[in-house]
Amino acid sequence: MSPNRLINEKSPYLRQHAYNPVDWYPWCDEAFKKAQIEDKPVFLSIGYSTCHWCHVMEKESFENQEIAEILNKFFVSIKVDREERPDIDNIYMKFCYIFNNHGGWPLTVFMNYQKKPFYVDTYIPKDDAFGKIGLKNLLLRIIHIWQSNREKINEVADSITSAFKSIKSKSEGIYDLSEEILERGYKELKSQFDREFGGFGISPKFPLPLNLMYIHRYYYRSRENDALKMNLYTMKKMRFGGIYDQIGFGFHRYSTDRMWIVPHFEKMLYDNALLMITYTEAYQITKNEFYKDVANEIADFLLRDMYYEKGVFYSAIDADSEGQEGKFYIWSYEEIEKELKEDEILIAEKLFSLSEEGNFYDEIQRKKTGKNILYIHKDLEEYAEEFKINLDFLKTHLRNIREKLLKIRQKRVKPFRDEKILTDWNSLACIAFVKSAVAFKRNDYLQTAEKCMDFISNHMFDNKDRLLHVYKDGESLVYAYLEDHAYLIWALIELYLATFKSIYLSKAIEINNNTIQHFWDYENNGFYHTPQYSELILTRVKESYDGVLPSGNAVMAYNLIRLARITGNIEYENIAKQTLKAFSDEISKMPSNYAFSLIALDLILKGTFELVVIPENRAEAFNFLIELNNDFIPNLLILVRDSETEKIFPNIKNMNLINEKTTYYLCKNFECQPPTNDAQAIKKAIIS
């Protein structure tokens, strides 16, 4: 079969559909002009390369000749990779929630050539099933209405688009955000906490690292032991569950059950980066090696399975291999029995909850498959006591078992890896490696982070110095979105605080100023998802909700308040406050849905430590600052005087050495202590 147009695209997801019989177009003017000239509706399908149900819909419908013939004759069909074009996905997913009060992928949209939707849904089976119309009958019904009652379709498209634009353009933000919101956000999360299995809610259950990060900060301020216990219990349960790859490490996308046992098997860069940050913070708070080990394991997975040799990370690993979800990760009892020694089999059987009948169910036949998802039921200390062996001896056995099984698993057919490079997700990975480098004193991690930033700096800007979103096959594509800018600024700030190389701080300020210029809504406040120079799809939208990723607006507020306190630029602080104020009505209704906004609000309301260092001996000063950063102090900001920071913060020129020794100037909540040479006194003032 000859390929369709998608064969020329860079997106791995689009290329996956290049040999469908459907006459696919990528998102382009040509497709919409064709729809206008030939008077046809547009069929838009949005998904991503590691999406299980996207694959299912492709197999059922897009590889089906009958469906393809209907689409090719009566529709103009467009395929979009949501990871490559989150702006398109963002718009039409909002319409999906308007139509159906739920959303997900694949996202299926019917619209006119003006890009106005009149029908939106998610996965649609080929044939009618479970009370849901199948794609074939839906296509035929839409053709009939399109040809016989066009006025009705136009009326629906116009009315829903007008309503959407009206909602998005109205001025918001009359609610006064106060400390009560921070408290309520925590209480909501506490009420959602699953006391038996950890996490929030019942099922499906997502790791939700942003919730954990906010609770860490709530604990830091309040010393509320229940908050810390809730987090640590959740993080231990997740690490022991099937949602965690017990052999190769790294987290799967989410758990389909309440107990964290049966995962949706895809692995995403952003999930693992955010969770690496979260486990690193847990170690900083508790100094418990368990959480450090998990963060290091995630790093091992990322560097082994998702690393691009030029310094950045690939996007995702599919859930499916050889046409079956999870096949790469599950085991029969016989497979494991064959590979291990007798004493190792006894340990593996107990430790990984193995059985001959298996614990992995066939979704269709609803019966056990004889395959096992590996998960740990209880703490290793309890197993050591049960086996009557030393804990370190058990850990050695466990390491040997994992290494043997990993070696065997590497011979299997591996799941597809999406090898596009995304600026926003790599910025999160950069942050993860920076934070772990500081907490664990790992210079190799810091080198990984700096190499990642070098790649972004050298490959992800165009000749107008505009940031780009995606890199694939040696080419950088698509103007960057708000999250790309926001996460990159965050990464640059973290790199500065880890290295005190002023080039990172200068770059953060430069990108921050460009983001304000091109994304800020000067009429209603807040940042748009797309810059003013990018393609306009119906309208520009703003997003404040934190899903699995923090919203760009929340991260920008966080960046702005930190940069304001580092540089003394009061305008940054005003914009940070205006940003949160713009979404205050939404945040106030359900604060727990806006965890990263709460993290930013916490800095505004409860203050930061600003430490300015005038170094006499830079090595000595840096060693102290690195030691200080080993602890979890999320409100600590540091500026070290050099020729570049004198330009960024001119007042630093008035801060001098005392006694010709390294001098520290510490302020909190606009109150400054006398300058001192006593580093330990500074540490005590910050940590006490």
C-alpha positions in Angstrom: 0.0 0.0 0.0 1.3 3.5 -0.8 1.6 5.9 2.1 -0.6 8.9 2.6 0.7 12.5 3.3 1.6 11.7 6.9 4.7 9.8 5.7 6.4 13.2 5.3 5.6 14.4 8.9 8.1 14.5 11.7 5.7 13.3 14.4 6.0 9.6 15.2 2.3 9.5 15.9 1.4 10.9 12.5 3.9 8.5 10.8 2.1 5.6 12.6 -0.9 6.4 10.4 1.0 6.9 7.2 -0.2 3.6 5.8 -3.8 3.8 6.8 -6.2 3.7 3.8 -7.6 7.0 5.2 -6.5 10.0 3.1 -5.1 11.8 6.1 -3.9 15.4 6.1 -1.8 17.0 8.8 -3.2 20.2 10.3 -2.7 22.6 7.4 -4.5 25.3 5.4 -4.7 23.0 2.4 -7.0 20.6 4.2 -9.4 23.4 5.3 -9.4 24.9 1.8 -10.3 21.5 0.4 -13.2 21.2 2.8 -14.4 24.7 1.8 -14.1 24.1 -2.0 -15.6 20.6 -1.9 -18.2 21.5 0.7 -17.3 18.7 3.1 -17.2 18.5 6.9 -13.8 18.0 8.5 -13.0 14.9 10.5 -10.3 15.7 13.1 -8.7 12.9 15.1 -6.2 13.9 17.9 -4.1 11.4 19.8 -0.5 10.6 20.7 1.9 7.8 20.0 1.8 5.9 23.3 -2.0 6.2 23.7 -3.5 2.7 24.0 -7.1 3.6 22.9 -5.7 5.6 20.0 -4.1 2.4 18.7 -7.4 0.5 19.3 -9.3 3.1 17.2 -6.7 2.9 14.5 -6.9 -0.9 14.2 -10.7 -1.0 14.4 -11.5 2.0 12.1 -8.6 3.7 10.4 -7.2 0.5 9.0 -10.7 -0.6 7.9 -11.3 -0.2 4.2 -15.0 0.5 4.6 -14.5 3.3 7.1 -11.7 4.7 5.0 -13.9 4.8 1.9 -16.6 6.8 3.8 -14.1 9.2 5.2 -12.3 9.7 1.9 -15.5 10.3 -0.1 -17.5 12.5 2.2 -15.0 14.1 4.7 -11.6 15.8 4.8 -9.7 13.9 7.5 -7.0 15.5 9.6 -4.6 13.8 12.1 -3.0 15.8 15.0 -0.4 14.7 17.5 -1.5 16.4 20.8 2.1 16.4 22.1 3.3 18.3 19.0 0.3 20.6 18.8 -1.1 21.1 22.4 -2.7 24.4 21.2 -5.1 22.5 18.9 -5.7 19.8 21.5 -6.3 22.4 24.2 -9.1 24.1 22.2 -11.0 21.1 21.1 -10.6 19.2 24.4 -12.5 22.2 26.0 -15.2 21.7 23.5 -15.3 18.0 24.4 -16.0 18.9 28.0 -18.7 21.3 26.9 -20.4 18.6 24.8 -19.8 15.6 27.1 -18.6 16.8 30.5 -15.6 14.5 30.1 -12.6 14.2 27.9 -9.7 12.0 26.8 -7.8 10.6 23.9 -8.3 9.8 21.2 -10.2 13.0 20.7 -12.7 12.9 17.8 -14.0 16.2 16.3 -16.4 17.0 13.5 -16.3 20.6 12.3 -16.7 22.9 9.3 -13.9 24.5 7.3 -14.0 27.5 9.6 -12.7 25.1 12.4 -16.0 25.4 14.3 -17.0 22.0 15.9 -20.5 20.6 15.8 -19.8 17.2 17.3 -17.0 16.1 19.7 -16.3 12.8 21.4 -13.4 10.7 22.5 -12.9 7.0 21.5 -15.6 5.7 19.2 -15.9 2.0 18.4 -16.3 1.0 14.8 -19.7 -0.5 15.4 -22.5 0.3 17.8 -21.7 -1.2 21.2 -22.6 -0.7 24.9 -25.3 1.9 24.1 -22.8 4.0 22.1 -23.1 4.7 18.4 -20.3 3.2 16.3 -18.1 5.3 14.0 -19.6 3.9 10.8 -23.2 4.8 11.7 -22.1 8.1 13.1 -20.4 9.0 9.9 -23.5 8.1 7.9 -25.7 10.1 10.2 -23.5 13.2 9.9 -23.4 12.9 6.1 -27.2 12.8 6.1 -27.6 15.8 8.3 -24.8 17.7 6.4 -26.7 17.2 3.2 -30.2 17.6 4.4 -30.1 20.1 7.3 -27.0 22.2 7.0 -28.7 25.1 8.8 -28.9 23.0 12.0 -25.2 22.1 11.9 -24.2 25.7 11.3 -26.4 26.8 14.1 -24.8 24.3 16.5 -21.3 25.2 15.4 -21.9 29.0 15.6 -23.7 28.9 19.0 -21.2 26.7 20.7 -18.2 28.6 19.3 -19.7 32.0 20.3 -20.5 30.7 23.8 -16.9 29.4 24.1 -15.3 32.6 23.0 -17.6 34.6 25.4 -16.6 32.4 28.4 -12.9 32.7 27.5 -12.9 36.5 27.0 -14.7 37.5 30.1 -12.8 39.2 32.9 -12.3 37.0 36.0 -10.8 37.3 39.4 -12.9 39.0 42.1 -12.0 36.5 44.8 -9.4 37.6 47.3 -6.8 34.8 47.6 -5.7 34.5 51.2 -4.1 31.9 53.5 -7.6 30.4 53.9 -7.2 29.1 50.4 -3.9 27.4 51.3 -5.5 25.7 54.3 -8.6 24.7 52.3 -6.5 23.2 49.6 -4.7 21.0 52.1 -8.0 19.9 53.8 -9.5 19.0 50.4 -6.5 16.8 49.6 -6.7 15.3 53.1 -10.4 14.4 52.6 -9.6 12.8 49.2 -6.7 10.7 50.7 -7.1 7.0 50.5 -6.0 5.9 54.0 -5.7 2.2 53.1 -3.7 2.4 49.9 -2.4 5.9 49.7 -3.0 8.4 46.9 -6.1 10.5 46.2 -9.4 9.1 45.2 -10.3 5.6 44.3 -9.7 4.5 40.7 -8.3 5.0 38.2 -5.5 6.4 40.4 -2.8 8.8 39.2 0.4 9.6 41.0 -0.4 13.3 41.1 3.1 14.6 42.0 1.8 18.2 42.1 -0.4 17.4 45.1 2.5 15.7 46.8 4.7 18.7 46.2 2.1 21.1 47.6 1.7 18.9 50.7 5.5 18.9 51.2 5.3 22.7 51.3 2.3 22.7 53.6 4.2 20.5 56.0 7.3 22.8 55.8 5.2 25.7 56.9 2.9 24.0 59.4 4.8 21.0 60.7 1.5 19.2 60.5 2.7 15.6 60.9 -0.5 14.1 59.2 0.4 16.0 56.0 3.9 14.4 55.9 2.6 10.9 56.8 0.0 11.1 54.1 2.7 11.9 51.5 5.2 9.4 52.7 2.6 6.6 52.8 1.4 7.4 49.3 5.0 7.4 47.9 5.9 4.1 49.5 2.7 2.5 48.2 3.3 3.8 44.7 6.9 2.5 44.7 5.8 -1.0 45.8 2.8 -1.1 43.4 2.6 -2.5 39.9 2.4 1.2 38.7 6.1 1.1 39.3 8.3 -1.0 37.0 9.9 -3.3 39.6 12.5 -4.6 37.2 13.5 -1.7 35.0 12.3 1.1 37.3 10.3 4.2 36.4 6.6 4.8 36.8 3.8 3.8 34.4 1.1 6.3 33.5 -1.5 5.5 36.1 -3.1 2.6 38.0 -6.4 1.2 36.8 -7.2 0.0 40.3 -7.2 1.5 43.8 -4.3 -0.6 45.1 -1.7 0.7 42.5 -1.4 -2.9 41.2 -2.6 -2.9 37.6 -1.1 0.0 35.6 -1.8 1.5 32.2 1.7 0.6 31.0 2.8 3.6 29.0 5.7 5.6 30.5 5.9 9.3 30.1 8.9 11.6 30.6 7.0 14.3 32.4 5.5 11.8 35.0 8.9 10.4 35.9 10.6 13.8 36.0 7.9 15.2 38.4 8.0 12.1 40.5 11.8 12.2 40.6 11.5 15.8 42.0 8.9 14.6 44.6 10.9 11.7 45.9 14.0 13.9 46.1 12.0 16.4 48.2 10.9 13.5 50.5 14.5 12.5 51.1 15.4 16.1 51.8 12.7 16.3 54.4 13.2 12.9 56.1 16.8 11.9 55.2 15.3 8.4 54.7 17.4 6.6 52.1 14.3 4.8 50.7 13.1 8.0 48.9 16.6 8.8 47.7 16.8 5.3 46.2 13.6 5.7 44.3 14.7 9.1 42.8 18.0 7.4 41.8 16.1 4.5 40.3 14.0 6.9 38.2 17.1 8.6 37.0 18.6 5.2 36.1 15.5 4.4 34.0 15.5 7.8 32.3 19.2 7.6 31.4 19.0 4.0 30.2 15.7 4.0 28.3 14.8 7.5 27.4 18.1 9.3 26.8 19.1 10.9 23.5 22.9 10.9 23.2 22.9 14.6 22.4 21.8 15.4 26.0 18.0 15.4 26.2 15.2 12.9 26.7 12.7 11.3 24.5 9.0 11.8 25.2 7.4 8.4 26.0 7.4 4.6 25.8 4.3 2.9 24.5 2.0 0.7 26.7 1.8 -1.9 23.9 4.3 -4.3 22.3 3.5 -7.0 19.8 -0.1 -5.7 19.7 -0.7 -6.3 23.4 -0.8 -3.9 26.3 1.8 -4.6 28.9 3.3 -7.6 27.2 6.8 -6.3 27.7 6.4 -6.0 31.5 4.4 -9.1 32.6 5.8 -12.5 33.6 4.6 -16.1 33.8 5.6 -18.0 36.9 7.4 -20.5 34.7 9.6 -17.8 33.1 10.8 -16.6 36.4 11.2 -20.1 37.8 13.4 -20.9 34.8 15.8 -18.0 35.3 16.3 -17.9 39.1 18.0 -20.1 41.7 15.8 -22.0 44.1 16.4 -19.5 47.0 15.8 -16.6 44.7 12.5 -18.2 43.4 11.3 -18.3 47.0 12.1 -14.7 47.6 10.7 -13.5 44.2 7.5 -15.5 44.7 6.8 -13.8 48.0 8.2 -10.4 47.3 6.6 -9.9 43.9 3.3 -11.5 44.7 3.7 -14.2 42.0 1.3 -17.0 41.3 1.0 -19.7 38.7 -2.5 -18.5 37.7 -1.2 -14.9 37.4 -2.8 -11.6 38.5 -3.1 -10.0 35.1 -6.6 -10.2 33.6 -7.6 -10.3 30.0 -9.8 -7.2 29.6 -12.1 -8.7 27.1 -12.5 -12.3 28.4 -12.3 -11.1 32.1 -10.2 -14.0 33.2 -6.6 -14.5 34.4 -4.0 -14.9 31.8 -1.3 -16.8 33.7 0.8 -13.7 33.6 1.9 -11.6 36.6 2.4 -7.9 37.2 5.2 -7.7 39.7 4.4 -5.7 42.8 5.5 -5.7 46.5 2.8 -6.1 49.1 4.6 -4.8 52.2 7.9 -3.2 53.5 11.1 -5.0 52.9 11.8 -5.0 56.6 8.7 -7.1 57.1 9.8 -9.6 54.4 13.3 -9.8 56.0 11.7 -10.7 59.3 9.4 -13.2 57.6 12.4 -14.8 55.8 14.5 -14.6 59.0 17.3 -12.9 57.1 19.2 -9.7 57.4 17.7 -6.7 55.5 20.9 -5.9 53.6 21.1 -9.6 52.6 17.5 -9.4 51.3 18.3 -6.3 49.3 21.3 -7.9 47.7 19.2 -10.9 46.7 16.6 -8.6 45.4 19.2 -6.6 43.3 20.5 -9.9 41.8 17.0 -11.0 41.0 16.2 -7.7 39.2 19.4 -7.8 37.3 18.7 -11.3 36.0 15.1 -10.5 35.0 16.1 -7.2 33.4 18.7 -9.0 31.3 16.0 -11.5 30.1 13.4 -8.8 29.5 15.8 -6.7 27.4 15.7 -9.6 24.8 11.9 -9.1 24.4 10.3 -7.0 21.6 10.4 -3.5 23.2 7.5 -1.2 23.2 7.6 1.7 20.7 9.5 4.8 21.9 8.4 8.2 20.8 11.7 9.9 20.0 10.5 13.5 19.6 12.1 16.0 21.9 9.8 18.4 23.7 11.0 21.6 25.3 8.6 21.6 28.2 9.0 18.0 29.2 12.8 18.3 28.9 12.8 21.3 31.1 11.0 19.3 33.8 13.7 16.6 33.4 16.4 19.2 33.8 14.8 20.4 37.0 14.6 16.8 38.3 18.3 16.2 37.7 19.3 19.6 39.2 17.3 19.0 42.4 18.6 15.4 42.8 22.2 16.6 42.0 21.9 19.1 44.9 20.2 16.8 47.4 22.4 13.8 46.7 25.6 15.6 45.9 25.7 14.0 42.4 27.9 16.0 40.1 27.0 13.6 37.2 23.3 14.6 37.6 24.3 18.2 37.4 26.2 17.6 34.2 23.1 15.8 32.8 21.0 18.8 33.6 23.5 21.3 32.1 23.8 19.2 29.0 20.1 19.2 28.7 19.9 22.9 29.0 22.7 23.3 26.4 20.7 21.3 23.9 17.6 23.5 24.5 19.7 26.6 24.1 21.4 25.5 20.9 18.6 23.7 19.1 15.2 25.0 20.4 15.3 28.7 19.3 14.7 30.0 15.8 16.7 32.7 14.0 14.4 35.3 15.6 15.4 33.9 19.1 11.8 32.6 19.5 11.5 29.4 21.5 10.3 26.2 19.7 8.3 23.3 21.1 9.5 20.2 19.4 12.6 18.7 17.9 12.7 15.6 15.6 15.1 14.2 13.1 17.4 17.2 13.3 14.7 19.8 12.9 13.1 22.1 15.4 9.4 22.8 14.8 6.3 24.7 16.0 6.4 27.8 18.1 6.6 27.1 21.8 3.6 27.4 24.1 3.3 28.9 27.5 4.4 25.7 29.3 7.6 25.5 27.3 8.5 29.0 28.4 7.4 28.6 32.0 9.1 25.3 32.6 12.2 26.5 30.9 12.4 29.6 33.1 11.9 27.4 36.2 14.7 25.1 35.0 17.1 28.0 34.5 16.3 29.4 38.0 17.0 25.9 39.5 20.3 25.7 37.6 21.3 29.1 38.9 20.6 28.1 42.4 22.6 24.9 42.0 25.6 26.4 40.2 25.5 30.1 40.7 26.5 30.6 37.1 24.9 34.0 36.4 24.3 33.0 32.7 21.4 30.9 33.8 19.8 33.7 35.8 20.3 36.2 32.9 18.7 33.8 30.5 15.8 33.1 32.8 15.1 36.9 33.0 15.4 37.3 29.3 12.9 34.5 28.5 10.7 35.7 31.3 10.5 39.2 29.8 9.8 37.7 26.3 7.0 35.6 27.8 5.4 38.7 29.3 5.7 40.6 26.0 4.1 37.9 23.9 1.8 35.9 26.1 0.4 38.4 28.7 -3.3 39.4 28.5 -3.0 43.2 29.0 -6.8 43.5 29.2 -7.8 40.8 31.6 -4.4 39.6 33.1 -3.1 36.1 33.0 -1.0 34.4 30.3 -2.4 33.0 27.1 -1.5 29.5 26.1 -0.1 30.7 22.7 2.0 33.7 21.8 0.6 36.6 19.7 2.8 35.6 16.8 1.5 32.0 16.5 -1.4 30.6 14.4 -4.8 31.6 15.8 -7.2 28.7 16.2 -10.7 30.2 16.8 -9.4 32.1 19.8 -6.6 32.4 22.3 -7.3 30.6 25.6 -5.8 30.8 29.1 -5.4 27.8 31.4 -5.1 27.7 35.1 -6.1 24.1 36.0 -3.3 21.7 37.1 -3.8 18.3 35.6 -0.9 15.9 35.5 1.2 18.8 34.5 1.3 22.2 36.2 -0.5 25.0 34.3 1.7 27.5 32.6 0.0 30.3 34.5 0.8 28.7 37.8 4.4 28.2 37.0 4.8 31.7 35.6 3.4 33.1 38.8 5.9 30.9 40.7 8.8 32.1 38.5 7.8 35.7 38.7 7.6 35.8 42.5 11.0 34.1 42.7 12.6 36.4 40.2 11.0 39.4 41.9 12.6 38.5 45.2 16.0 37.7 43.7 16.3 40.8 41.5 14.2 43.3 43.5 12.0 43.9 40.5 8.6 44.8 42.0 6.9 44.7 38.7 7.5 40.9 38.5 5.8 40.5 41.8 2.8 42.6 40.7 2.4 40.4 37.6 2.6 37.3 39.7 -0.2 38.5 41.9 -2.3 39.6 38.9 -1.8 36.2 37.4 -3.2 34.4 40.4 -5.9 37.0 40.8 -7.1 36.5 37.3 -8.0 32.9 38.1 -8.9 33.4 41.7 -12.6 32.6 41.2 -11.7 29.2 39.7 -9.1 28.5 42.3 -11.4 29.4 45.2 -14.0 26.9 44.1 -11.7 23.9 44.4 -8.2 24.8 45.5 -6.9 21.2 45.5 -7.3 21.3 41.6 -4.7 24.1 41.5 -1.9 22.6 43.5 0.9 24.5 41.7 -1.0 27.8 42.0 -1.1 27.1 45.7 2.7 26.6 45.7 3.1 30.0 44.1 0.5 31.6 46.4 2.4 30.2 49.4 5.5 32.1 48.4 3.6 35.3 48.0 1.6 35.1 51.3 4.1 33.4 53.6 7.3 34.9 52.3 10.8 33.9 51.1 14.3 34.0 52.4 16.5 36.1 50.2 20.2 35.5 50.8 22.7 37.7 49.1 26.3 36.4 49.2 29.3 38.6 48.8 32.1 36.1 48.3 35.7 36.6 49.3 36.5 32.9 48.7 34.0 31.7 46.1 34.8 28.0 46.6 34.2 28.3 50.4 31.0 30.2 49.9 29.7 27.8 47.3 30.4 24.8 49.5 28.3 26.4 52.2 25.5 27.2 49.8 25.5 23.6 48.4 25.3 22.3 52.0 22.4 24.7 52.7 20.6 23.4 49.6 20.8 19.8 50.8 17.8 20.5 53.1 14.3 21.1 52.0 13.9 24.9 52.1 11.5 25.7 49.3 11.3 29.4 50.0 15.1 30.0 49.9 16.4 32.2 47.2 20.1 33.0 46.8 22.0 35.6 44.8 25.8 35.6 44.6 27.6 38.9 43.6 29.6 38.9 40.4 29.8 41.2 37.4 26.6 39.9 35.8 24.5 39.9 39.0 25.5 43.5 39.6 23.6 44.3 36.4 20.6 42.2 37.4 20.4 43.6 40.9 22.2 47.0 41.1 21.8 47.3 44.8 24.2 44.5 45.3 27.0 46.9 44.5 26.3 48.6 47.9 26.8 45.4 49.8 30.4 45.0 50.8 32.7 42.5 52.5 32.9 42.8 56.3 36.3 42.0 57.8 37.5 41.1 54.3 35.6 37.8 54.6 32.6 36.3 52.7 29.6 38.2 53.9 26.0 37.1 54.0 22.9 39.5 53.8 19.7 37.7 54.8 16.2 39.1 54.5 12.7 37.6 55.0 9.4 39.3 54.4 11.0 42.6 53.7 12.9 42.5 57.0 16.7 42.2 56.8 19.2 41.0 59.4 22.6 42.7 59.9 25.2 41.3 57.5 27.4 38.6 58.9 30.4 36.4 58.2 28.9 33.6 60.3 27.6 31.0 57.8 26.3 28.8 60.5 24.3 31.6 62.0 22.7 32.2 58.6 21.9 28.5 58.4 20.4 28.5 61.9 18.2 31.5 61.0 16.9 29.9 57.9 16.3 26.4 59.2 15.0 27.2 62.7 
